[in-house]
Amino acid sequence: MSSYTAYIQPNLGRKTLHVVRYAQTERLLISAGRVTGVQYLRHGHHFKAEASKEVILCAGSIGTPLLLFKSGIGPANMLLKAGISPTLNLPAVGTNLQDHHGPILPPLYVNPGVAITPSNFTATEFDKFLNHARDSVASTVRMSTQGFFLSSSVSGSDWPDIHLRQRYVCAVDAPPNQICFDVVAGRPQFSLELAGTLTLNTSAYLSGERDNVKLAIIDPKVLESKRVFRILRESKAKGGNTETIRSTVN
Ligand SMILES: Cc1cc2nc3c(=O)[nH]c(=O)nc-3n(C[C@H](O)[C@H](O)[C@H](O)COP(=O)(O)OP(=O)(O)OC[C@H]3O[C@@H](n4cnc5c(N)ncnc54)[C@H](O)[C@@H]3O)c2cc1C
């Protein structure tokens, strides 16, 4: 099941839905300060799709800011360096790239003979699951046990800031009694502290490059926040503790 088969395919008959396949949006069409449509490339030809009401941009966390940059929306100084004339100076575009980093704890073992993973969960089975999604395990997160804990930086609150998660996939080709966990800084403000940046490779753009993979400069700023780093380090000690795991599993 993909998002296409779940949401698009059943609605293909709708008069209000028109799907254009093999199309790459190149830029937004902007007129009098309003986005009025998109220009897209299909089989080497440029086309325009005009909007009668509004344009909703959903090209993902990398594609969306890049499309805005290419359309002149973003930090004006960066756009000028790329030879793009700024339509709207929005310095925040590309500055809130978020991910949830989860350092993996060393594996733990339950009693020999007790199976946590099926004995056939091998790398071949996992590959079958990823690439064919049939005749194989149903989920990579099966039996995913989760726990929430307080680090020492929390005072006077019972709102946990550490998220402990069982990782199923780290058990590929491992003994069936192996169990793995990772820790994530689990409060919304951590995501902001962990926010990375996405900027445009201005010299590549100037020299004519249009491939997003080559145009995106991604700095995830992994663990640059000292506070988050401290909490994750503490979480590692806490999460690697058998008692913590036991209370999570129970
Ligand atoms: C490894 C991983 C694991 C995740 N696990 C989970 C999870 O367990 N639970 C959860 O809720 N979320 C999870 N997420 C997050 C989730 O996948 C995203 O939040 C979600 O897919 C975002 O949806 P979207 O439609 O905004 O963007 P996307 O799904 O990224 O879709 C954007 C689409 O736009 C297309 N596109 C980009 N540029 C252009 C262009 N110029 N022209 C035409 N098309 C373009 C792309 O090809 C893509 O198909 C995970 C993400 C990753 C990477």
The ligand as a Gaussian input file, in Angstrom:
#p B3LYP/6-31G(d) Opt

LIG

0 1
 C       13.069000       7.374000       6.882000
 C       11.777000       8.062000       7.263000
 C       10.926000       7.466000       8.182000
 C        9.734000       8.082000       8.526000
 N        8.908000       7.463000       9.413000
 C        7.722000       8.028000       9.717000
 C        6.819000       7.377000      10.573000
 O        7.079000       6.284000      11.066000
 N        5.652000       7.987000      10.863000
 C        5.324000       9.205000      10.310000
 O        4.228000       9.704000      10.581000
 N        6.177000       9.859000       9.491000
 C        7.353000       9.291000       9.184000
 N        8.213000       9.938000       8.354000
 C        7.849000      11.277000       7.896000
 C        6.866000      11.218000       6.715000
 O        7.353000      10.317000       5.738000
 C        6.767000      12.634000       6.135000
 O        6.404000      13.520000       7.171000
 C        5.707000      12.687000       5.044000
 O        6.019000      11.781000       4.017000
 C        5.672000      14.094000       4.462000
 O        4.701000      14.104000       3.460000
 P        4.679000      15.193000       2.352000
 O        3.545000      14.866000       1.436000
 O        4.712000      16.541000       2.982000
 O        6.063000      15.067000       1.570000
 P        6.684000      13.821000       0.783000
 O        6.113000      12.526000       1.231000
 O        8.170000      14.018000       0.861000
 O        6.168000      14.066000      -0.699000
 C        6.681000      15.089000      -1.524000
 C        6.557000      14.628000      -2.955000
 O        6.849000      15.729000      -3.830000
 C        7.646000      15.275000      -4.904000
 N        8.404000      16.442000      -5.438000
 C        9.422000      17.127000      -4.865000
 N        9.820000      18.131000      -5.666000
 C        9.029000      18.083000      -6.759000
 C        8.953000      18.861000      -7.963000
 N        9.769000      19.900000      -8.180000
 N        8.019000      18.530000      -8.892000
 C        7.187000      17.476000      -8.689000
 N        7.206000      16.692000      -7.578000
 C        8.121000      17.004000      -6.633000
 C        8.556000      14.210000      -4.277000
 O        9.050000      13.337000      -5.275000
 C        7.557000      13.527000      -3.327000
 O        6.862000      12.499000      -3.979000
 C        9.393000       9.335000       7.969000
 C       10.276000       9.931000       7.028000
 C       11.428000       9.308000       6.681000
 C       12.358000       9.966000       5.646000

